[in-house]
Amino acid sequence: MESSNRPKRQRINDSEIENELLRDFDDSDLSSFREFDDSDADKDFHASSGSTEGSSSDTSNYREIQQIENPSQNPNVTNLAWFNLTGDYQKQFVFNKNPRLKIDIPENASVWYHFNLFCSDDIIELIVIETNRNVYQFLSKIRLSKVSRFSNWVPTNYNEIKKFIGLLLWMGLVQMPSIESYWSTKSRYINNIAGKTMPRNRFKLILRFWHFSDNLKAPVDDRIYKVRGLIERLVKNDQSVMEPGEYMAIDESMVPFRGRLKFRQYIPGKAHKNGVKLFKICEVNGYTHDVNVYAGKNQVNGKGLACRVVLELSNPFLNAGRTIVTDNFYTSLPLANEL
């Protein structure tokens, strides 16, 4: 092998590095560091702690640096101080609300009583009005044949919509392959619920037309207009029942859905990969106090999606000393400044 003519590298120790740095260090270099202060750090410094070989030279170099940064030695340097982070400098927020039920619930209250607290009469009336309106708007645009199933429509009412919602909830608990199966007389499907509650054809007609808003008043730029009125009433009922506690959390969840929808999301990491994404603010016990439906990028303002979501969901619960927990998706300096 041929020997290399390159000079050998020489190692230098820490003391030589510090001496080299201090050689070109003058007062003008300190001007850019005046917003920092390490006087307390000087007091807490112990050269003997963790002492190893060469500790004496480290101590002498530290004293040399200390003399340069000492305001008595150099009047041009401002005496600013480092201090230990204890939390004493943080503004203290005192929780000043009383977490409780806002209404009196009887001890023997039934499940139906609790359901009506959230799906209240005004929501049922909204569905009745808008469903009938939707049918009339649809029939006014088409010409029906004599055998059309739509020709059998009669206006729905309060009691019928309650039965319809009850069947929807029951179908979520009892899974069958199709809607027709719930009214089937075959032994594997027969039940005493669906047929006694509502005829099959009537259920399918209501399912075809049930609505929550007037289609003719829908704005072009509001993708969730058709359910906005329903969501606002549900949120109002949620907040009227419970006063939230000190700790709340904001996060997102997926509502499974595979139908046609412009703002349907696909998130591989979720248990339900396809669906509608909801941003929610909840208590420690999981009680939901507000919901924000993600309708796509056209709903994002200049502050960014995460900042907007936290500000909108937390707005009714601010100025009460609460602690709102989020994950790193929502955490940002602009949001901290806003709050």
DRENSEZA-494651 format. One record per residue (C-alpha): residue number from 1; residue in three letters; x, y, z. Coordinates in steps of 0.02 Angstrom, whole numbers, padded with zeros to 5 digits. Last residue first. Example, Ala and Ser with C-alpha at 12.3 -4.5 7.8 and 13.67 -1.06 7.14 Angstrom:
2/SER/00684/-00053/00357
1/ALA/00615/-00225/00390
//
This chain:
339/LEU/-02829/01593/01142
338/GLU/-02780/01682/00982
337/ASN/-02595/01677/01026
336/ALA/-02603/01490/01060
335/LEU/-02693/01463/00895
334/PRO/-02559/01562/00800
333/LEU/-02422/01458/00889
332/SER/-02495/01292/00835
331/THR/-02574/01136/00908
330/TYR/-02724/01067/00812
329/PHE/-02641/00917/00729
328/ASN/-02528/00893/00882
327/ASP/-02671/00828/00990
326/THR/-02796/00935/01082
325/VAL/-02842/00968/01264
324/ILE/-02944/01119/01321
323/THR/-02916/01176/01500
322/ARG/-03055/01284/01569
321/GLY/-03036/01446/01667
320/ALA/-03209/01511/01622
319/ASN/-03165/01639/01489
318/LEU/-03201/01514/01348
317/PHE/-03340/01384/01339
316/PRO/-03451/01454/01200
315/ASN/-03297/01488/01089
314/SER/-03219/01315/01107
313/LEU/-03294/01237/00951
312/GLU/-03266/01388/00839
311/LEU/-03090/01428/00900
310/VAL/-03033/01246/00893
309/VAL/-03102/01218/00718
308/ARG/-03031/01381/00648
307/CYS/-02856/01344/00712
306/ALA/-02856/01168/00640
305/LEU/-02924/01222/00470
304/GLY/-02809/01368/00438
303/LYS/-02816/01550/00493
302/GLY/-02858/01611/00318
301/ASN/-03024/01517/00308
300/VAL/-03062/01334/00273
299/GLN/-03239/01290/00215
298/ASN/-03187/01271/00033
297/LYS/-03065/01137/00088
296/GLY/-03201/01010/00121
295/ALA/-03364/00998/00217
294/TYR/-03295/00951/00388
293/VAL/-03447/00946/00502
292/ASN/-03425/01039/00667
291/VAL/-03503/00966/00824
290/ASP/-03533/01039/00997
289/HIS/-03558/00982/01177
288/THR/-03526/00795/01162
287/TYR/-03523/00695/01324
286/GLY/-03372/00579/01322
285/ASN/-03346/00569/01512
284/VAL/-03194/00684/01502
283/GLU/-03299/00813/01411
282/CYS/-03316/00831/01224
281/ILE/-03281/00952/01082
280/LYS/-03310/00873/00913
279/PHE/-03244/00886/00735
278/LEU/-03342/00770/00621
277/LYS/-03276/00682/00467
276/VAL/-03404/00604/00351
275/GLY/-03368/00429/00288
274/ASN/-03245/00306/00219
273/LYS/-03105/00225/00321
272/HIS/-03211/00167/00466
271/ALA/-03085/00105/00596
270/LYS/-02978/00256/00550
269/GLY/-02798/00250/00489
268/PRO/-02844/00240/00305
267/ILE/-02939/00406/00304
266/TYR/-03055/00426/00153
265/GLN/-03172/00574/00170
264/ARG/-03341/00614/00094
263/PHE/-03348/00799/00055
262/LYS/-03430/00787/-00116
261/LEU/-03552/00650/-00064
260/ARG/-03613/00495/-00155
259/GLY/-03636/00351/-00034
258/ARG/-03505/00256/00066
257/PHE/-03539/00325/00240
256/PRO/-03467/00283/00411
255/VAL/-03468/00434/00529
254/MET/-03286/00472/00568
253/SER/-03218/00558/00722
252/GLU/-03115/00715/00755
251/ASP/-03039/00788/00912
250/ILE/-03065/00927/01038
249/ALA/-03052/00889/01225
248/MET/-03128/00970/01379
247/TYR/-03068/00989/01559
246/GLU/-03150/01105/01684
245/GLY/-03324/01032/01676
244/PRO/-03464/01056/01551
243/GLU/-03638/01119/01600
242/MET/-03761/00988/01537
241/VAL/-03939/00987/01468
240/SER/-03949/01151/01372
239/GLN/-03783/01118/01283
238/ASP/-03844/00956/01205
237/ASN/-04012/01033/01157
236/LYS/-03926/01177/01067
235/VAL/-03811/01053/00980
234/LEU/-03960/00953/00917
233/ARG/-04047/01111/00856
232/GLU/-03893/01172/00764
231/ILE/-03865/01001/00685
230/LEU/-04044/00993/00618
229/GLY/-04036/01168/00544
228/ARG/-03870/01130/00461
227/VAL/-03929/00968/00382
226/LYS/-03975/01028/00207
225/TYR/-03854/01175/00218
224/ILE/-03704/01059/00235
223/ARG/-03618/01108/00072
222/ASP/-03642/01295/00094
221/ASP/-03568/01391/-00055
220/VAL/-03717/01384/-00173
219/PRO/-03846/01437/-00045
218/ALA/-03998/01322/-00019
217/LYS/-04161/01420/-00013
216/LEU/-04254/01316/-00143
215/ASN/-04205/01154/-00057
214/ASP/-04298/01200/00103
213/SER/-04222/01110/00251
212/PHE/-04226/00950/00356
211/HIS/-04290/00816/00236
210/TRP/-04375/00648/00227
209/PHE/-04420/00608/00046
208/ARG/-04358/00434/00002
207/LEU/-04359/00371/00182
206/ILE/-04538/00430/00197
205/LEU/-04585/00330/00042
204/LYS/-04487/00177/00101
203/PHE/-04579/00177/00268
202/ARG/-04747/00192/00180
201/ASN/-04706/00046/00067
200/ARG/-04656/-00063/00216
199/PRO/-04810/-00029/00320
198/MET/-04775/00050/00491
197/THR/-04758/-00003/00674
196/LYS/-04840/-00175/00674
195/GLY/-04743/-00234/00520
194/ALA/-04576/-00171/00587
193/ILE/-04582/-00236/00765
192/ASN/-04650/-00413/00785
191/ASN/-04514/-00502/00689
190/ILE/-04495/-00624/00543
189/TYR/-04324/-00632/00463
188/ARG/-04266/-00815/00474
187/SER/-04444/-00880/00472
186/LYS/-04491/-00792/00311
185/THR/-04629/-00664/00330
184/SER/-04518/-00521/00269
183/TRP/-04553/-00346/00336
182/TYR/-04377/-00317/00405
181/SER/-04306/-00410/00253
180/GLU/-04372/-00275/00135
179/ILE/-04247/-00152/00206
178/SER/-04103/-00266/00157
177/PRO/-03973/-00386/00228
176/MET/-04032/-00375/00409
175/GLN/-03945/-00299/00561
174/VAL/-04048/-00272/00719
173/LEU/-03972/-00129/00820
172/GLY/-03965/00000/00681
171/MET/-04133/-00060/00621
170/TRP/-04205/-00013/00792
169/LEU/-04142/00165/00775
168/LEU/-04218/00182/00601
167/LEU/-04382/00106/00661
166/GLY/-04393/00233/00803
165/ILE/-04359/00374/00682
164/PHE/-04507/00317/00574
163/LYS/-04619/00298/00726
162/LYS/-04578/00475/00780
161/ILE/-04609/00536/00601
160/GLU/-04780/00453/00603
159/ASN/-04830/00536/00767
158/TYR/-04787/00712/00707
157/ASN/-04868/00702/00536
156/THR/-04842/00645/00357
155/PRO/-04937/00715/00209
154/VAL/-05014/00581/00096
153/TRP/-04916/00501/-00045
152/ASN/-05000/00368/-00151
151/SER/-04957/00455/-00315
150/PHE/-04773/00431/-00273
149/ARG/-04790/00243/-00301
148/SER/-04820/00276/-00485
147/VAL/-04952/00166/-00563
146/LYS/-05059/00306/-00634
145/SER/-04907/00395/-00704
144/LEU/-04841/00551/-00623
143/ARG/-04785/00708/-00714
142/ILE/-04634/00788/-00634
141/LYS/-04582/00958/-00565
140/SER/-04729/00993/-00448
139/LEU/-04712/00819/-00372
138/PHE/-04536/00856/-00311
137/GLN/-04578/01024/-00233
136/TYR/-04731/00947/-00148
135/VAL/-04629/00802/-00079
134/ASN/-04492/00916/-00013
133/ARG/-04620/01027/00076
132/ASN/-04695/00875/00163
131/THR/-04522/00822/00221
130/GLU/-04477/01000/00272
129/ILE/-04630/01024/00383
128/VAL/-04626/00853/00467
127/ILE/-04437/00855/00493
126/LEU/-04444/01027/00575
125/GLU/-04588/00970/00685
124/ILE/-04485/00823/00746
123/ILE/-04338/00940/00784
122/ASP/-04452/01062/00876
121/ASP/-04521/00919/00979
120/SER/-04351/00872/01050
119/CYS/-04227/00742/00990
118/PHE/-04105/00783/01130
117/LEU/-04212/00787/01287
116/ASN/-04338/00675/01198
115/PHE/-04216/00530/01203
114/HIS/-04198/00547/01392
113/TYR/-04386/00533/01417
112/TRP/-04396/00385/01297
111/VAL/-04263/00295/01400
110/SER/-04375/00315/01551
109/ALA/-04357/00434/01698
108/ASN/-04376/00347/01868
107/GLU/-04254/00464/01956
106/PRO/-04336/00615/01879
105/ILE/-04219/00731/01781
104/ASP/-04201/00911/01841
103/ILE/-04117/01022/01712
102/LYS/-03948/01107/01698
101/LEU/-03855/00951/01749
100/ARG/-03693/01001/01831
99/PRO/-03517/01069/01813
98/ASN/-03513/01233/01914
97/LYS/-03408/01366/01828
96/ASN/-03265/01475/01891
95/PHE/-03109/01376/01842
94/VAL/-02962/01484/01896
93/PHE/-02833/01529/01765
92/GLN/-02657/01571/01822
91/LYS/-02546/01672/01707
90/GLN/-02377/01589/01693
89/TYR/-02227/01666/01779
88/ASP/-02241/01554/01932
87/GLY/-02236/01400/01821
86/THR/-02068/01346/01890
85/LEU/-01955/01364/01738
84/ASN/-01785/01408/01814
83/PHE/-01720/01581/01775
82/TRP/-01596/01655/01652
81/ALA/-01560/01836/01689
80/LEU/-01527/01998/01596
79/ASN/-01390/02117/01653
78/THR/-01369/02230/01500
77/VAL/-01194/02233/01424
76/ASN/-01117/02403/01384
75/PRO/-01056/02424/01564
74/ASN/-00925/02285/01542
73/GLN/-00836/02230/01698
72/SER/-00980/02274/01814
71/PRO/-01100/02203/01684
70/ASN/-01018/02031/01697
69/GLU/-01022/01947/01526
68/ILE/-00833/01959/01501
67/GLN/-00798/01910/01680
66/GLN/-00914/01760/01667
65/ILE/-00825/01701/01510
64/GLU/-00659/01700/01602
63/ARG/-00738/01616/01752
62/TYR/-00803/01478/01636
61/ASN/-00630/01458/01560
60/SER/-00554/01437/01732
59/THR/-00684/01308/01779
58/ASP/-00661/01208/01619
57/SER/-00471/01210/01648
56/SER/-00497/01140/01823
55/SER/-00618/01007/01759
54/GLY/-00487/00930/01643
53/GLU/-00518/00753/01700
52/THR/-00690/00735/01773
51/SER/-00803/00837/01885
50/GLY/-00988/00795/01880
49/SER/-01024/00941/01994
48/SER/-00863/01033/02042
47/ALA/-00897/01180/01927
46/HIS/-01062/01218/02011
45/PHE/-01169/01344/01916
44/ASP/-01325/01402/02008
43/LYS/-01265/01580/02028
42/ASP/-01209/01591/01847
41/ALA/-01377/01524/01789
40/ASP/-01460/01663/01885
39/SER/-01356/01791/01790
38/ASP/-01398/01710/01623
37/ASP/-01498/01843/01534
36/PHE/-01557/01847/01354
35/GLU/-01626/01999/01262
34/ARG/-01451/02071/01258
33/PHE/-01387/01935/01141
32/SER/-01365/02036/00983
31/SER/-01265/02168/01076
30/LEU/-01144/02038/01144
29/ASP/-01043/02026/00985
28/SER/-00999/02211/00999
27/ASP/-00918/02180/01167
26/ASP/-00784/02066/01097
25/PHE/-00760/01881/01062
24/ASP/-00615/01845/00943
23/ARG/-00501/01764/01072
22/LEU/-00648/01694/01168
21/LEU/-00687/01566/01033
20/GLU/-00507/01506/01024
19/ASN/-00498/01492/01213
18/GLU/-00660/01391/01213
17/ILE/-00592/01270/01081
16/GLU/-00427/01251/01172
15/SER/-00516/01209/01333
14/ASP/-00626/01080/01246
13/ASN/-00478/00978/01184
12/ILE/-00393/00982/01017
11/ARG/-00357/00831/00909
10/GLN/-00230/00843/00771
9/ARG/-00266/00770/00600
8/LYS/-00115/00693/00511
7/PRO/-00047/00783/00360
6/ARG/-00085/00703/00190
5/ASN/00063/00616/00109
4/SER/-00025/00448/00108
3/SER/00078/00291/00109
2/GLU/00061/00175/-00039
1/MET/00000/00000/00000
//
